[in-house]
Amino acid sequence: MSNWLPRILIGTILATLLGAAIQAAQETDPVEVHRAAARAAAGEEHLALLETVCRVPRPIQTGAANASRPPRAVPPPEDWYAEPAQVFDNLYFVGTQDHGAWAVTTSDGIIIIDALYDYAVEAAVVDGLRKLGLDPEDITQVVISHGHGDHHGGAKYLQEQFGAQIVMGAPDWDLVERSTRDPIPSRDMVATDEMEIRLGETTVTLYLTPGHTAGTVSTMIEVRDRGRSHLTASWGGTSLFATTSQESIQAYIDSAVRYQQLIETRGADVLIANHTSFDRTPDKLAALADRQPSDPHPYVIGTDAVRSYVKVAEECARAELARRMAE
């Protein structure tokens, strides 16, 4: 007995001291302070976003990074195809296993949010609309969140096949036109901050949120569930890269702070994303398929949770900026 008690006391004291030392280090290390804030904001709802944006960026590749890349390999459909689904009275998922694309239906036409890779757009968006009983000939606008091929690659197809007007931030039009891997649509409409696309009874509002790219566009969309109104928020660009400049990271932070304020002011209570892991679309579509009349809508997570999503992005970006500045 006399031998065990001192050991327990010593162990307890050492553990307490170690915990205090770790906490003190975290409190004096701004990187860890911001990562801890991101973890707190993530909770259980936004873990995929936390793991993506807070991870240490890949090292910068030299030489080949600036060379023209080879044509994009086309994976088999079973690696990317996902069934379309109705999510709200006037909002439909027409994306892939990894990428979110959304169809907003109105009495005057259909607005598409993001156009996926070029190899996926016909099967996912066009055939998806038909499976849902909708007509792709009704597509009037296609809003591109940012100028990376997994989001704009199918825009040229929708523009040429259906006369859809492509809407994108000005810097990302320039980015897309330099692409060596993806079809390039004709320059169409330039998105401006707080631009409203109004069709019938529905409004889609665009906000310029530079950072992920210089022309990233985030959206808010008026939707209805069984006649009840809700407002979706979609953060347009997510990851940070080793090649992202400190100026772009600061722009990302500023955009995130402003978008959180907009979420709060406008009362956005629904989160949708352009990557299905971030808004947990596979789980939520499964829940929708089994939803009973008295069940809550799985995408309606509340304004605080929607704002917390963007808070995770902000704090991860602050951690990365602090890490860069400490080097």
C-alpha positions in Angstrom: 0.0 0.0 0.0 2.8 2.4 1.0 4.6 1.8 -2.3 1.5 2.4 -4.5 0.2 5.6 -3.0 3.3 7.7 -3.8 3.4 6.4 -7.4 -0.2 7.3 -7.9 0.4 10.8 -6.5 3.5 11.3 -8.6 1.7 10.1 -11.7 -1.2 12.4 -11.1 1.1 15.4 -10.5 3.1 14.6 -13.6 0.0 14.3 -15.7 -1.4 17.5 -14.4 1.9 19.3 -15.1 2.1 17.9 -18.6 -1.5 18.9 -19.3 -0.8 22.4 -18.1 2.3 22.6 -20.2 0.5 21.5 -23.3 -2.3 24.0 -22.7 0.2 26.8 -22.1 2.0 25.9 -25.3 -1.3 25.9 -27.2 -2.2 29.2 -25.7 1.1 30.8 -26.8 1.1 29.1 -30.3 -1.3 30.9 -32.6 -1.4 28.0 -35.0 -2.7 25.7 -32.3 -5.0 28.3 -30.9 -6.8 28.6 -34.3 -6.8 24.9 -34.9 -8.4 24.4 -31.5 -11.0 27.0 -32.5 -11.7 25.2 -35.7 -12.1 21.9 -33.9 -14.5 23.5 -31.5 -16.6 25.0 -34.4 -16.6 21.7 -36.3 -18.3 19.7 -33.6 -19.6 16.4 -35.2 -21.2 18.1 -38.2 -18.3 19.5 -40.0 -15.4 17.0 -39.5 -14.8 16.5 -43.2 -14.2 20.2 -43.7 -11.9 20.4 -40.7 -9.8 17.5 -41.9 -9.5 19.1 -45.4 -8.8 22.7 -44.7 -6.8 22.3 -41.4 -4.4 19.7 -42.8 -0.9 20.9 -43.6 -0.8 21.7 -47.4 1.2 19.6 -49.7 4.7 20.8 -50.5 5.1 22.9 -53.6 6.2 20.8 -56.6 8.9 22.4 -58.7 9.4 22.2 -62.4 6.4 20.2 -63.6 4.0 22.3 -61.6 4.1 25.0 -64.2 4.0 22.8 -67.2 0.9 22.0 -69.2 -0.8 18.9 -67.7 -1.8 15.9 -69.8 -5.5 15.3 -70.7 -7.7 14.4 -67.8 -8.2 10.6 -67.4 -11.9 9.6 -67.5 -12.8 7.2 -64.7 -15.5 4.5 -65.1 -19.0 5.7 -64.1 -19.2 3.3 -61.2 -16.4 5.4 -59.6 -18.3 8.7 -59.7 -22.0 8.3 -60.7 -24.7 9.1 -58.1 -28.4 9.0 -58.5 -30.2 12.4 -58.6 -32.6 13.3 -55.9 -35.1 15.9 -54.9 -33.9 17.7 -51.8 -36.4 20.5 -51.4 -39.6 21.5 -53.2 -37.5 23.5 -55.7 -33.9 22.2 -55.2 -32.5 19.0 -56.6 -29.2 17.2 -56.3 -27.6 16.4 -59.7 -24.0 15.8 -58.6 -21.7 12.9 -58.4 -20.3 10.8 -55.5 -17.7 13.5 -54.7 -19.1 16.7 -56.2 -22.2 18.6 -55.5 -24.2 20.1 -58.4 -27.7 21.6 -57.8 -30.7 22.4 -59.9 -33.0 25.2 -58.7 -36.4 25.0 -60.3 -38.6 28.0 -60.9 -41.7 28.8 -62.9 -39.5 30.5 -65.5 -36.6 28.0 -65.8 -33.9 26.1 -64.1 -30.7 27.5 -62.5 -27.8 25.0 -62.2 -25.2 25.5 -59.5 -21.8 24.0 -60.7 -21.3 21.9 -63.8 -19.0 19.1 -62.6 -16.3 17.6 -64.8 -17.0 17.5 -68.5 -17.2 13.7 -68.5 -19.9 13.7 -65.8 -22.2 16.6 -66.8 -24.4 14.7 -69.3 -25.1 11.7 -67.1 -25.3 13.5 -63.8 -27.0 16.9 -64.7 -28.8 16.4 -68.0 -29.9 12.8 -67.6 -30.4 13.4 -63.9 -32.9 16.2 -64.6 -34.8 13.9 -66.9 -34.9 11.1 -64.3 -36.5 13.6 -61.9 -39.1 14.6 -64.4 -37.5 17.9 -65.4 -36.5 19.2 -68.8 -32.9 20.2 -69.3 -34.1 22.5 -72.1 -35.4 24.7 -69.3 -31.8 25.5 -68.0 -31.3 29.2 -68.3 -28.2 30.0 -66.1 -25.3 28.0 -64.8 -23.5 29.5 -61.8 -19.9 28.3 -61.4 -18.6 28.5 -57.8 -15.0 28.7 -59.0 -12.8 28.0 -62.0 -11.5 24.5 -61.3 -12.3 21.7 -63.7 -14.4 19.7 -61.3 -16.8 22.6 -61.1 -16.7 24.3 -64.5 -15.8 21.4 -66.8 -19.3 20.7 -68.0 -20.2 24.4 -68.5 -19.4 24.5 -72.2 -21.6 21.4 -72.8 -24.6 23.1 -71.1 -23.9 26.3 -72.9 -23.8 24.7 -76.4 -26.5 22.2 -75.9 -29.2 24.3 -74.2 -28.1 27.9 -74.6 -27.5 28.2 -70.9 -25.9 31.4 -69.7 -22.7 30.8 -67.7 -22.1 33.0 -64.7 -18.7 33.2 -63.1 -16.4 35.6 -61.2 -14.3 37.8 -63.5 -10.8 36.4 -62.3 -12.1 32.9 -62.7 -13.2 33.5 -66.3 -9.5 34.4 -66.9 -8.5 31.2 -65.0 -10.8 29.0 -67.0 -9.7 30.4 -70.3 -6.1 29.4 -69.5 -7.2 25.8 -68.9 -5.3 23.1 -70.8 -7.4 20.2 -69.5 -11.1 21.2 -69.6 -13.5 22.5 -72.3 -13.6 26.3 -72.2 -17.1 27.9 -72.5 -17.5 31.2 -74.3 -17.2 34.2 -71.9 -20.8 35.0 -70.8 -22.0 36.7 -67.7 -19.6 38.1 -65.0 -20.8 37.6 -61.5 -20.8 40.7 -59.3 -21.1 41.0 -55.5 -24.7 40.6 -54.3 -25.9 39.9 -57.8 -29.4 38.4 -57.8 -30.7 36.0 -60.3 -34.4 36.1 -60.1 -36.6 33.6 -61.9 -40.3 33.3 -61.2 -40.7 33.2 -57.4 -37.1 32.3 -56.6 -34.0 34.3 -56.0 -30.4 33.1 -56.1 -28.0 35.7 -54.6 -24.3 35.6 -55.5 -21.5 36.9 -53.2 -17.9 37.3 -54.2 -15.7 35.4 -51.7 -12.1 35.4 -53.0 -9.5 33.2 -51.4 -9.8 29.6 -52.8 -9.6 31.3 -56.2 -9.6 35.0 -56.9 -13.1 34.8 -58.4 -14.8 32.4 -56.0 -18.6 32.8 -55.8 -20.7 31.8 -52.8 -24.5 31.6 -53.0 -27.7 31.8 -51.0 -30.8 30.2 -52.5 -34.4 30.5 -51.4 -35.9 27.0 -51.1 -39.1 25.5 -49.7 -39.8 22.3 -47.9 -43.4 21.2 -48.0 -44.3 24.9 -48.5 -42.1 26.2 -45.7 -39.4 28.7 -46.6 -35.7 28.1 -45.9 -32.4 29.7 -47.1 -29.4 27.7 -48.2 -25.8 28.9 -48.0 -23.0 27.4 -50.1 -19.4 28.4 -49.4 -18.0 28.5 -52.9 -14.3 27.4 -52.5 -12.8 25.4 -49.8 -9.3 24.0 -49.8 -6.0 25.8 -49.3 -2.9 24.7 -51.2 0.8 25.0 -50.7 0.8 27.4 -53.7 -1.8 29.6 -52.1 -0.3 33.0 -51.4 -0.5 34.7 -48.0 -2.5 37.5 -49.7 -5.0 34.9 -50.9 -5.2 33.3 -47.5 -6.0 36.7 -45.9 -8.6 37.2 -48.6 -10.1 33.8 -47.7 -10.2 34.8 -44.0 -11.9 38.2 -44.9 -14.4 36.4 -47.1 -15.2 33.9 -44.4 -15.8 36.6 -41.8 -18.1 38.5 -44.1 -20.0 35.4 -45.2 -20.6 34.4 -41.6 -22.2 37.8 -41.0 -24.4 37.3 -44.1 -25.5 33.9 -42.8 -26.4 35.4 -39.5 -28.1 38.5 -40.9 -30.1 36.6 -43.5 -30.8 33.6 -41.3 -29.5 30.9 -43.6 -30.5 27.6 -42.0 -29.5 25.1 -44.7 -26.0 24.1 -45.8 -25.2 22.7 -49.2 -21.7 22.2 -50.6 -20.0 21.6 -53.9 -18.2 18.6 -52.4 -20.5 15.9 -51.0 -18.4 15.0 -48.0 -18.6 18.6 -46.6 -22.4 18.8 -46.3 -22.7 15.0 -45.7 -24.9 14.6 -48.8 -24.7 10.8 -49.0 -26.0 10.4 -45.4 -28.6 13.2 -45.8 -30.0 11.8 -49.1 -30.4 8.5 -47.4 -32.2 10.1 -44.6 -34.5 12.0 -47.0 -35.4 8.7 -48.7 -36.6 7.3 -45.4 -38.1 10.6 -44.1 -41.5 10.3 -42.5 -44.0 13.2 -42.5 -43.1 14.2 -38.9 -39.3 13.9 -39.4 -37.2 17.1 -39.6 -35.4 17.8 -42.9 -31.8 16.5 -42.7 -30.3 19.5 -44.6 -32.0 22.0 -42.2 -29.3 22.3 -39.6 -30.0 25.9 -38.3 -28.2 29.2 -38.6 -25.7 28.5 -35.9 -24.5 25.3 -37.5 -24.3 26.9 -41.0 -22.3 29.7 -39.6 -20.0 27.3 -37.8 -19.2 25.6 -41.1 -17.6 28.8 -42.4 -16.0 29.4 -39.0 -14.1 26.2 -39.4 -12.8 27.4 -42.8 -11.9 30.8 -41.3 -10.0 29.4 -38.3 -8.1 26.8 -40.4 -7.1 29.6 -42.7 -5.9 31.7 -39.8 -3.9 28.7 -38.5 -2.2 28.3 -41.9 -1.4 32.0 -42.2 0.1 32.0 -38.7 2.2 28.9 -39.7 3.5 30.7 -42.8 4.3 33.8 -40.8 6.2 31.8 -38.2 8.5 30.2 -40.8 
